[in-house]
Amino acid sequence: MLNLADIRKEYTQGRLDEQTCAEHPLLQFHAWFEQYRETTPPEPTIMTVATVDQTGCPWQRILLLKGYDDNGFVFFTNFDSNKGQQLSDNAQASLHFFWIEMERQIQIQGSVEKISREDAQRYFHSRPRESQLGAWASAQSRPLDNRQQLEDKFAEVSQQFEGQDVPLPDYWGGYRVKPERMEFWQGGAHRLHDRVEYQLQGGSWSKRRLNP
């Protein structure tokens, strides 16, 4: 086993106080997100999306957050993918943001619903044409014999839709994670991190500090 025990970093950039952070977790998320964007990271919307399959095994993957408001956090994918099938069986998900530059993490847990097809179409047609064609070319998560097979399929759909708008596939769209729990983590010296948890109870949010 490779011993990594000596790799250590002290977290000293900031503090998080449950008394002064926002009463609503979306406001706290927005404040932190805008602060993170100001650091000009290469991919500010990157997040981990976790789902659970029928056997209870957790799965994770990196996706991009495409919008958020009082109704929840939105991402897009192929409904026939592994995550799409898992969300069909168990409409619960966890999102995780790790902003190491600011020594911050955010967890979001909640129920999941599909967004409207109209909203999905609006986003789909805002994407580069090549990305739209890629949604048709890829049977996401399904076995593939080789790279050439994928490129041949891309060429096929490119020719199929040449000279016309690329339609939104029936199997492609967006999900909204409706938060029921959110946790904000600020790294602290000596591993005495600050953690503030928000929970939705009876239609209103409560917050409390957690031990690190």
C-alpha positions as CSV (number, residue, x, y, z in Angstrom):
1,M,0.0,0.0,0.0
2,L,1.2,3.5,-0.9
3,N,1.5,5.4,2.4
4,L,-0.1,8.9,2.0
5,A,-0.3,9.7,5.7
6,D,2.3,12.5,5.5
7,I,0.3,14.5,2.9
8,R,-1.3,17.2,5.0
9,K,-2.7,20.7,4.5
10,E,-3.9,23.2,7.1
11,Y,-7.2,24.9,6.3
12,T,-7.0,28.6,7.4
13,Q,-8.8,30.7,4.8
14,G,-12.0,31.4,6.6
15,R,-14.7,30.8,9.2
16,L,-18.4,30.0,9.0
17,D,-20.7,31.1,11.8
18,E,-24.2,29.6,12.1
19,Q,-25.4,32.9,13.7
20,T,-24.4,35.1,10.8
21,C,-24.8,32.9,7.7
22,A,-28.0,33.3,5.7
23,E,-31.3,32.1,7.1
24,H,-32.2,30.4,3.8
25,P,-29.6,28.0,2.4
26,L,-30.2,29.2,-1.2
27,L,-29.0,32.6,-0.2
28,Q,-25.9,31.1,1.4
29,F,-25.3,29.0,-1.6
30,H,-25.6,32.0,-3.9
31,A,-23.2,34.1,-1.8
32,W,-20.6,31.4,-1.8
33,F,-21.1,30.5,-5.5
34,E,-20.6,34.2,-6.5
35,Q,-17.5,34.4,-4.3
36,Y,-16.1,31.2,-6.0
37,R,-16.8,32.6,-9.5
38,E,-14.7,35.6,-8.7
39,T,-11.7,33.3,-8.3
40,T,-12.1,32.5,-12.0
41,P,-12.0,28.7,-11.7
42,P,-11.7,26.8,-15.0
43,E,-15.2,25.2,-14.4
44,P,-17.2,27.0,-11.7
45,T,-20.4,24.8,-12.1
46,I,-18.7,21.4,-11.7
47,M,-20.3,19.1,-9.1
48,T,-20.6,15.5,-8.1
49,V,-24.0,13.9,-8.5
50,A,-24.6,10.7,-6.4
51,T,-27.4,8.3,-7.0
52,V,-28.2,4.8,-5.7
53,D,-29.0,1.7,-7.8
54,Q,-31.5,-1.1,-7.1
55,T,-29.0,-3.0,-5.0
56,G,-28.3,-0.1,-2.8
57,C,-24.9,0.6,-4.3
58,P,-24.1,4.3,-4.5
59,W,-22.8,5.8,-7.8
60,Q,-21.1,9.1,-8.4
61,R,-20.2,11.2,-11.5
62,I,-19.1,14.7,-12.3
63,L,-21.7,16.9,-14.0
64,L,-22.3,20.6,-14.5
65,L,-24.9,22.6,-12.7
66,K,-27.0,24.4,-15.3
67,G,-29.2,26.5,-13.1
68,Y,-30.7,27.0,-9.6
69,D,-33.5,28.9,-8.0
70,D,-36.0,28.5,-5.1
71,N,-37.3,25.3,-6.8
72,G,-34.0,23.5,-6.9
73,F,-30.8,22.7,-8.7
74,V,-30.9,21.6,-12.4
75,F,-28.7,19.4,-14.5
76,F,-29.2,17.6,-17.9
77,T,-28.5,14.1,-19.0
78,N,-29.7,11.1,-21.0
79,F,-32.7,9.5,-19.3
80,D,-31.5,6.1,-20.4
81,S,-28.1,6.5,-18.7
82,N,-27.2,4.7,-15.5
83,K,-28.1,7.8,-13.5
84,G,-31.3,8.2,-15.4
85,Q,-32.4,4.6,-14.7
86,Q,-31.3,4.9,-11.0
87,L,-33.3,8.1,-10.6
88,S,-36.3,6.4,-12.2
89,D,-36.1,3.7,-9.5
90,N,-35.2,6.0,-6.6
91,A,-35.9,9.7,-7.2
92,Q,-33.4,10.9,-4.6
93,A,-29.9,12.4,-5.2
94,S,-27.0,14.1,-3.5
95,L,-25.0,17.0,-5.0
96,H,-21.5,17.9,-3.8
97,F,-19.5,20.9,-4.6
98,F,-15.8,21.1,-3.5
99,W,-14.1,24.4,-3.9
100,I,-10.6,23.7,-2.7
101,E,-9.4,27.1,-3.6
102,M,-11.6,28.5,-0.9
103,E,-11.5,25.5,1.4
104,R,-15.2,25.0,1.1
105,Q,-17.7,22.2,0.4
106,I,-21.5,22.2,0.0
107,Q,-23.7,19.1,0.2
108,I,-27.3,19.0,-1.1
109,Q,-29.7,16.1,-0.6
110,G,-33.2,16.0,-1.9
111,S,-35.9,14.5,-4.1
112,V,-35.5,14.7,-7.9
113,E,-38.0,15.5,-10.6
114,K,-37.8,16.0,-14.4
115,I,-38.0,19.5,-15.7
116,S,-40.6,20.4,-18.4
117,R,-39.8,19.4,-22.0
118,E,-40.2,23.1,-22.9
119,D,-37.4,24.0,-20.6
120,A,-35.3,21.1,-21.8
121,Q,-35.7,22.2,-25.4
122,R,-34.7,25.7,-24.5
123,Y,-31.5,24.5,-23.0
124,F,-30.8,21.9,-25.6
125,H,-31.0,24.4,-28.4
126,S,-28.7,26.8,-26.6
127,R,-25.9,24.1,-26.7
128,P,-23.3,24.0,-29.5
129,R,-24.6,22.0,-32.5
130,E,-21.9,19.4,-32.0
131,S,-23.1,18.8,-28.4
132,Q,-26.7,18.4,-29.7
133,L,-25.5,15.9,-32.2
134,G,-23.5,14.1,-29.5
135,A,-26.7,13.5,-27.6
136,W,-28.1,11.6,-30.6
137,A,-24.8,9.7,-31.2
138,S,-24.2,8.4,-27.7
139,A,-26.3,5.6,-26.1
140,Q,-25.0,6.8,-22.8
141,S,-23.7,4.2,-20.4
142,R,-24.3,1.3,-22.9
143,P,-21.4,-0.9,-24.0
144,L,-19.4,0.3,-27.1
145,D,-17.2,-1.9,-29.2
146,N,-14.7,0.8,-30.0
147,R,-14.2,4.6,-30.5
148,Q,-14.7,4.3,-34.2
149,Q,-18.2,3.0,-33.7
150,L,-19.1,6.2,-31.8
151,E,-17.5,8.5,-34.4
152,D,-19.3,6.7,-37.1
153,K,-22.6,7.2,-35.3
154,F,-21.8,10.9,-34.9
155,A,-21.1,11.2,-38.6
156,E,-24.4,9.4,-39.3
157,V,-26.5,11.7,-37.3
158,S,-24.6,14.8,-38.6
159,Q,-25.7,13.8,-42.1
160,Q,-29.2,12.9,-41.0
161,F,-29.8,16.4,-39.6
162,E,-27.8,18.4,-42.1
163,G,-29.4,21.6,-43.0
164,Q,-32.0,21.5,-40.2
165,D,-32.3,22.1,-36.5
166,V,-31.3,19.1,-34.3
167,P,-34.5,18.0,-32.5
168,L,-34.4,17.2,-28.8
169,P,-34.3,13.4,-28.3
170,D,-37.2,11.9,-26.4
171,Y,-34.6,10.3,-24.0
172,W,-32.8,13.5,-23.1
173,G,-33.7,16.3,-20.7
174,G,-33.2,17.8,-17.3
175,Y,-33.6,16.9,-13.7
176,R,-34.2,19.2,-10.7
177,V,-32.9,18.3,-7.3
178,K,-35.3,19.8,-4.7
179,P,-33.2,20.3,-1.6
180,E,-34.4,18.9,1.7
181,R,-31.0,19.2,3.4
182,M,-28.0,21.4,2.7
183,E,-24.7,21.5,4.5
184,F,-21.9,24.2,4.2
185,W,-18.4,23.2,5.2
186,Q,-15.5,25.7,5.8
187,G,-12.1,24.2,6.4
188,G,-10.5,25.1,9.8
189,A,-7.1,24.9,11.4
190,H,-6.3,21.7,13.3
191,R,-9.2,19.9,11.5
192,L,-11.6,22.0,13.6
193,H,-13.8,22.7,10.5
194,D,-17.0,24.7,10.6
195,R,-20.1,22.9,9.4
196,V,-23.6,24.4,9.2
197,E,-26.5,22.2,8.3
198,Y,-29.9,23.4,7.0
199,Q,-32.9,21.1,7.1
200,L,-36.4,21.6,5.5
201,Q,-39.1,20.9,8.1
202,G,-42.7,21.7,7.6
203,G,-42.0,24.0,4.7
204,S,-39.4,26.1,6.5
205,W,-35.7,25.8,7.0
206,S,-33.9,25.3,10.2
207,K,-30.1,25.5,10.7
208,R,-27.6,24.3,13.2
209,R,-23.9,23.8,13.7
210,L,-22.4,20.3,13.4
211,N,-19.2,18.9,14.9
212,P,-16.4,18.6,12.4
